[in-house]
C-alpha cells in the first residue's frame, strides 16, 4: 500500500522509505532528495516526497531527560504528543500547546509550528521550544535556540522539514491541576455574536474554539471555552492502551460525507443537548476526533481536502462572504472550526498563525468542482491579505503561497540542498 | 517494585516491554552489545519512571561473561525478581544452507547462549526460592520449515529446554515462561512486507508483562498464533514436507 498523508489524496509514492531510530546516526547519502516522515498527520504533501526518499522517524522516540522542578522536557523528535501525555499527565504536566490530534510527533509539531485552542494566550507550539538539534545533509549538527543559531531556529520552526532533520528537542511542559477541563458552551447565531463571545472568553479562559455550521443561511454554531481543573475522580471509560475504541476499515470505497449526511449531521450537532457548564476529561475536550481511529477513511478512496485559512483581524468582515460562498457551493464540512489567533508572534519565518481569525474546513474530494471552489476562496483570502495553512494544504498555487508568505525570501537560503517535499516542489520558487 | 534483568535490551520487543515496567516504577538492568544504545534507552526509561536503571555491555555469545554480568546486575539493582532473555537474530536461511559456520553461529546466538543464561538464572532463582525467568522463543520453534529452519531449530531447542527447566523448578517456587511471538514488525524483520498477521512490539510487550504477572507457562503472542500453530503442528509430516511454508 502506498503511503499517504492524512487527507488520503492519491499522489506519487515515495520510491524509497527508510526507518530511522538512532538520533546519532548519519543521514543516508542519496542522489535524490529526502524528507522526514513522522506520523503522517499533516493533510496534504508537506509530509510526502513523491519519487524520492522518506525517512520514517517514529522509531526515534526516546525521552532524554525531564526536570521536575522547571518542567523542561528533552526528547527525540519522533516522540508522539500522546506519549508525552501518557507519561506526564499523571504527574501533573501538560503540553503547553496542542493541536487537535495528539498523534503527531514533536518534530512534526515544530516543522508545522502547530497551534491550539490557547493560541490567544500561549502562541504556537514553537513558542515553547527551548532548543533542538538540526542534522543537515552535509553531516553537520546545529544546536538551535533563540540565543544560538537563532536564524536556523527561526527557519526550522514552521520550516516544513526543509531545513534538515530535527533529531531531539528541548521544550517546556506546563503544570496542570488534573485531568479535568471545565467547559462552558454557548450557542451563537451570526458572526457578530461569535466575535463578542470570543472577546469576553479570551480574557478569562485558557482555551477557546468554536464549531460552526457552514451550511446554514446565517452562520451559527457552538462556542466552547475551557480551563484545566483538578477533577481527580474523572476517569475515561476503560480501554486497552494503544487500541482505540472505534476504527474505520481501510479502503472504504466511497465518501460517506455528502450533502444529505452533512446537513443531517450539522443540524443534529447544533441542536444536541448541551450543558452550559461541565467538567470533562481532557481527551474528548482536546482530541474529539482521536476517538475514531482513521476517521479520514470516512471520505472514501478519493480522500478529502482540508482548507484552513487565516484572515487578519481588520478583514474579519470578509469571513461572512467566505462562508456564504461555501454554503452556496453546497460543499462543506462536518466540523468547521473557527478560532481567533492572538498577538503573540510566532517564532518561525514560515509559521502560519498571525493575529486574526482562522477557519478550518474539510471537503470530500469531488475533483474539479472542489478545486474550483478553492480557487474562489483563495481569491477572497488573498484579497484580504490572509494565508493558507501548509500543513493542511494539498493544492494551493505557488503564486498564492509566495504572495502570502512575507518572509519567504528570508527562509529560502536555509533550505537544505538534499531536503525536499511534494509541497516544496509545488509552491516554492525554483 | 520488581527488580528486572533484560538481556537483549536494545531489541524492539525488549525495549517496548521495559517501557511498561518503567511506567510501573520497576528497577531495570539492561544488557546489550552497544553501550551507546543502552545509554539512550536507559535515559528514556528513567524519564518514564523506572526506580533505577543499570546497564552492562555484553555479547550474549560470550558465555564466560555471563557470571560477571549477573553479579553486576544484582549489585546495581539489589537482587533479581524477573529476568527476560530477549536477544536474538533472524538468520539468512539461504546463506546458512551454504555455510556450516554461519549455521552454527546462528544456533549459538539464538539457542546455546540462551540455554547458558537460562541455566545460570535457573540456578540463582532456585537458590533464592523464587523468581520469574521469561524467555523469548518463537512460533518458528514449533515446527521445522524449509524457509526458516536454522532459526526454528535454535528456538525449538530453547522451548524444549525451558519445558524441562520449568518441570524441574516448579517445586522450587521458580516461574519459567516461554514466549512465542509470531510475526512482529521490528528492525529484525524490516525486510518483510507486512500483512494483517504482523503485530507491533508494543502489543507483544503488553502480552509479555501480563504473562509474567499471571505466571503463565507458555504464551503465544498475539494469542491467535496458538490456533495457527496447533494446526501447523498437526499436519502429518508426509503432507507437511511438500508444503512451502
Boltz contact constraints between the chains, C-beta under 6 A:
constraints:
  - contact:
      token1: [A, 62]
      token2: [B, 40]
      max_distance: 6.0
  - contact:
      token1: [A, 62]
      token2: [B, 44]
      max_distance: 6.0
  - contact:
      token1: [A, 63]
      token2: [B, 44]
      max_distance: 6.0
  - contact:
      token1: [A, 63]
      token2: [B, 47]
      max_distance: 6.0
  - contact:
      token1: [A, 64]
      token2: [B, 43]
      max_distance: 6.0
  - contact:
      token1: [A, 66]
      token2: [B, 47]
      max_distance: 6.0
  - contact:
      token1: [A, 87]
      token2: [B, 48]
      max_distance: 6.0
  - contact:
      token1: [A, 242]
      token2: [B, 202]
      max_distance: 6.0
